[in-house]
Amino acid sequence: ERAAFSFPETHSLTYIYTAFSKPVELPGIHEFTAMGLLDNRMIDYYDSTIQKKVPKQDWMKERLQQEYWDKGTQSRQSKQQWFKVNIDILMNRMKQSSTETHVLQWMVGCEGDEDEHGNLQFKRGINMYNYDGNDFLGFDDEHQVWVAAADAAVLTKRKWDEVTALKDYTKGYLEKECMEWMKIFLKYSKMQLRDASPPEVHVFTTKAKQSSIVVLTCLATGFYPKEITLNIRRNGRILNKEDGVKSSGVRPNHDDTFQRRDYVEILRSDTAEYTCEVIHPESLTIQCDSRYMVRHTNSIAIW
């Protein structure tokens, strides 16, 4: 049975900036960091030590020109200075000591819904500041106003609400520029995955609670896109739920590919031929039987 997937599918592109009021003497913690995340997966990174915006995905490195990274580095360095100035302003406003360590964070980005045809439509914008772990100030994209979440943020809210150009730019970035970059990044990431993501198929047995029974498992992993058909056959007949077949469903791997695991309990004494059939949209069919013999319709080695 072909797996069913629901649409629309929500995607996100967010940038998270974190600034400390002074250097933190801890390994891996920098005075300023910035990272980009596509669907919660890091795609670029910058910190105050390396002073460069760098790619964190192969497709970012391969498909974006050096000019993109140079401009990104300049932008990050500018934001690093902006954060340094503004965290000092907030500390003075709240009468906090310069000997204390405080942290200002900013998360900005967008979410979009992708339909079954691959079209992406704006869903919502994200633009919020956090101070010392608490919500501080956010932008209401729908009403184009800043929302103060703390008393100390009210003054900033009033100032920024009066700057129409800032509100227009913020709305335009969230709804248009951010969405355009999301489309580009999704396209690049999917192109790379399509180039090298047929499923790996493994079939194996494990012990069941009863000694006379074993669990036959068919695992398909590392494939993209996620639509896949997986069948366990007994002497050629496809087994279903009534035969006791259970499935994990399609689940994501850590590298943006997917996996699916189907399994069924069989008698240890059963002499029938059990095969695992996997059909992927790339027209790849792989069959494996419970004796670990492998038959497949192309020359790809899967062990």
C-alpha positions as a printed Julia matrix, in Angstrom:
303×3 Matrix{Float64}:
  0.0     0.0     0.0
  1.46    3.36   -1.01
  2.17    5.61    1.93
 -0.18    8.58    2.24
  1.2    12.06    2.99
 -0.75   15.1     4.02
 -0.51   18.49    2.37
  0.21   21.25    2.87
  3.67   20.53    4.28
  5.05   23.33    6.44
  8.63   24.55    5.97
 10.55   27.18    7.91
 13.6    29.4     7.46
 14.82   31.06   10.65
 17.91   32.94   11.78
 18.92   32.98   15.44
 21.32   35.59   16.83
 22.73   35.34   20.36
 24.85   38.03   22.01
 26.39   38.12   25.49
 27.15   41.39   27.24
 30.76   40.28   27.76
 32.96   37.32   26.81
 31.96   34.03   28.4
 34.9    31.89   29.45
 33.36   28.58   28.46
 34.4    26.23   25.64
 32.18   26.52   22.58
 30.4    29.63   23.88
 31.1    32.82   21.93
 30.3    36.44   22.67
 28.19   36.52   19.5
 26.79   33.74   17.31
 24.41   33.62   14.36
 22.98   30.61   12.59
 20.51   29.94    9.79
 18.11   27.0    10.01
 16.05   25.45    7.23
 13.35   23.2     8.71
 15.3    23.34   12.01
 18.49   22.09   10.33
 21.54   24.37   10.44
 22.54   25.66    7.01
 25.0    28.46    7.88
 26.94   29.71   10.9
 28.89   32.71   12.18
 30.52   33.55   15.49
 32.65   36.34   16.93
 35.74   34.11   16.92
 35.82   32.98   13.29
 34.31   36.29   12.05
 33.01   34.58    8.89
 29.65   33.3     7.68
 30.23   29.69    6.63
 28.04   26.96    5.06
 26.9    24.0     7.14
 25.39   21.95    4.3
 27.22   20.68    1.22
 24.56   22.08   -1.1
 24.99   25.56    0.43
 28.72   25.4    -0.24
 28.35   24.04   -3.77
 25.52   26.19   -5.11
 25.99   29.63   -3.54
 28.66   31.92   -4.96
 31.5    33.39   -2.88
 29.82   36.81   -3.15
 26.9    35.45   -1.08
 29.26   34.44    1.73
 31.23   37.7     1.57
 28.07   39.79    1.85
 26.78   37.47    4.57
 29.99   37.95    6.56
 29.67   41.75    6.3
 26.03   41.55    7.42
 26.89   39.34   10.41
 29.74   41.63   11.47
 27.39   44.61   11.28
 24.78   42.81   13.39
 27.46   41.85   15.91
 28.18   45.56   16.46
 24.45   46.37   16.59
 23.92   43.8    19.31
 26.89   45.09   21.32
 25.49   48.63   21.29
 21.92   47.62   22.08
 22.67   45.19   24.87
 24.55   48.05   26.58
 21.49   50.29   26.1
 19.21   47.7    27.68
 21.53   47.13   30.63
 21.65   50.88   31.3
 17.87   51.15   30.94
 17.37   48.37   33.49
 20.19   49.68   35.72
 22.12   46.43   35.51
 25.78   46.16   36.45
 28.41   45.76   33.75
 30.02   43.06   35.88
 26.99   40.82   35.31
 26.52   38.67   32.21
 23.36   39.23   30.2
 22.19   37.78   26.9
 20.1    39.19   24.07
 18.65   36.89   21.4
 16.82   37.57   18.17
 14.92   35.03   16.09
 13.67   36.13   12.68
 12.28   34.13    9.77
  9.22   32.76    8.04
  7.05   29.68    7.68
  5.46   28.56    4.42
  3.08   25.82    3.31
  4.08   23.65    0.33
  1.27   22.02   -1.65
  1.41   18.76   -3.59
  2.66   20.62   -6.68
  5.63   22.13   -4.86
  4.16   25.64   -4.62
  5.13   27.53   -1.48
  2.8    30.02    0.18
  3.54   32.35    3.11
  2.05   31.16    6.4
  3.5    33.43    9.09
  6.47   35.58    9.96
  8.69   35.23   13.02
 10.43   38.24   14.53
 11.05   38.23   18.27
 13.64   39.34   20.79
 14.46   37.58   24.04
 16.44   39.04   26.95
 17.99   36.87   29.66
 15.77   33.96   28.66
 12.49   35.9    28.72
 10.32   37.22   25.88
 11.11   40.88   25.33
  9.77   42.31   22.06
  8.03   40.87   19.01
  6.58   42.03   15.69
  2.9    41.45   14.9
  3.14   40.91   11.16
 -0.62   41.01   10.57
 -1.21   44.35   12.3
  2.27   45.79   11.66
  2.95   46.78   15.25
  5.64   45.87   17.75
  4.45   44.08   20.88
  6.27   44.64   24.19
  6.44   41.54   26.38
  8.34   43.3    29.19
  8.14   46.76   30.77
 11.67   47.57   29.63
 10.59   46.94   26.02
  7.8    49.54   25.98
 10.15   52.42   25.12
 11.63   50.46   22.19
  8.16   49.5    20.99
  7.05   53.14   20.91
 10.17   54.25   19.06
  9.99   51.49   16.46
  6.24   51.86   15.92
  6.87   55.44   14.82
  9.33   54.36   12.11
  7.05   53.4     9.22
  9.99   52.44    7.0
 11.16   49.89    9.58
  7.71   48.29    9.8
  7.38   48.18    6.01
 10.85   46.67    5.64
 10.18   44.08    8.36
  6.88   43.02    6.81
  8.45   42.87    3.34
 11.36   40.78    4.57
  9.17   38.27    6.4
  6.57   37.84    3.66
  8.69   38.18    0.52
 12.48   38.13    0.85
 12.55   35.38    3.47
 10.1    33.28    1.45
 12.18   33.73   -1.72
 15.3    32.49    0.05
 13.35   29.58    1.5
 12.25   28.56   -2.0
 15.84   28.7    -3.24
 17.24   26.73   -0.3
 14.53   24.06   -0.52
 15.17   23.7    -4.24
 18.92   23.29   -3.74
 18.57   20.81   -0.89
 16.04   18.7    -2.79
 18.2    18.71   -5.93
 21.11   17.25   -3.99
 18.98   14.63   -2.29
 17.38   13.56   -5.56
 20.81   13.06   -7.07
 21.94   10.52   -4.49
 19.15    9.06   -2.43
 17.83    5.69   -3.54
 16.77    3.49   -0.62
 19.06    1.05    1.11
 17.12   -2.11    1.92
 17.86   -4.52    4.76
 15.9    -7.61    5.76
 16.56   -9.48    8.99
 14.94  -11.58   11.71
 14.93  -11.07   15.47
 13.69  -13.16   18.37
 10.06  -12.94   19.44
  8.6   -13.59   22.9
  7.77  -17.16   21.88
 10.7   -19.36   20.9
  8.72  -20.85   18.0
  8.28  -17.42   16.37
 10.67  -14.89   14.81
 10.05  -11.3    13.74
 10.84  -10.66   10.08
 11.72   -7.01    9.47
 12.09   -5.13    6.2
 13.91   -1.79    6.54
 14.22    0.81    3.77
 16.36    3.81    4.7
 18.24    6.78    3.23
 15.68    7.56    0.53
 14.3    10.83   -0.81
 11.63   11.93   -1.61
  9.58   10.28    1.09
  6.85    8.65   -1.0
  7.54    4.92   -1.07
  5.8     1.56   -1.34
  6.96   -1.31    0.87
  5.52   -4.83    0.7
  6.3    -8.02    2.56
  5.36  -11.0     0.38
  4.85  -14.66    1.33
  5.33  -16.91   -1.68
  4.58  -13.88   -3.84
  1.39  -12.78   -2.03
  1.44   -9.35   -0.41
  0.78   -9.55    3.32
 -1.4    -6.9     4.99
 -2.6    -5.83    8.42
 -4.9    -8.85    8.65
 -1.8   -11.02    8.3
 -0.19   -9.21   11.22
  2.01   -6.77    9.29
  2.92   -3.65   11.27
  4.68   -0.53   10.05
  6.61    2.36   11.55
  5.37    4.57    8.74
  7.78    6.93    6.99
 10.07    8.7     9.46
 12.81   11.3     8.94
 16.5    10.5     9.29
 18.96   13.05   10.65
 20.21   13.93    7.14
 16.86   14.92    5.56
 16.35   11.48    4.02
 13.69    9.05    5.23
 13.21    5.51    6.5
 10.39    3.01    6.85
 10.33   -0.28    8.74
  7.66   -3.01    8.27
  7.64   -6.24   10.24
  5.6    -9.41   10.79
  5.81  -12.4    13.12
  6.32  -15.76   11.37
  6.79  -19.32   12.53
 10.42  -20.34   12.81
  9.48  -23.57   11.04
  7.81  -21.77    8.11
  9.49  -22.86    4.85
  7.71  -20.32    2.64
  9.73  -17.71    0.75
  9.35  -14.24    2.26
 10.47  -11.29    0.18
 10.7    -7.59    0.9
  9.7    -5.39   -2.03
 10.51   -1.7    -2.05
  9.29    0.6    -4.82
 10.61    4.16   -4.78
  9.5     7.02   -7.09
 12.88    6.74   -8.82
 11.52    3.43  -10.25
 13.93    1.45   -8.12
 12.72   -2.0    -7.05
 14.73   -4.09   -4.62
 13.76   -7.52   -3.36
 15.31   -9.36   -0.44
 14.32  -12.68    1.09
 14.56  -13.85    4.66
 17.6   -15.96    3.87
 19.53  -12.74    3.18
 19.79  -13.38   -0.54
 19.42  -10.19   -2.54
 17.77   -9.78   -5.92
 17.3    -6.38   -7.46
 16.4    -4.83  -10.78
 19.52   -2.72  -11.23
 23.22   -2.83  -10.48
 23.23   -0.83   -7.26
 24.96   -2.75   -4.46
 23.05   -2.34   -1.24
 25.26   -4.17    1.25
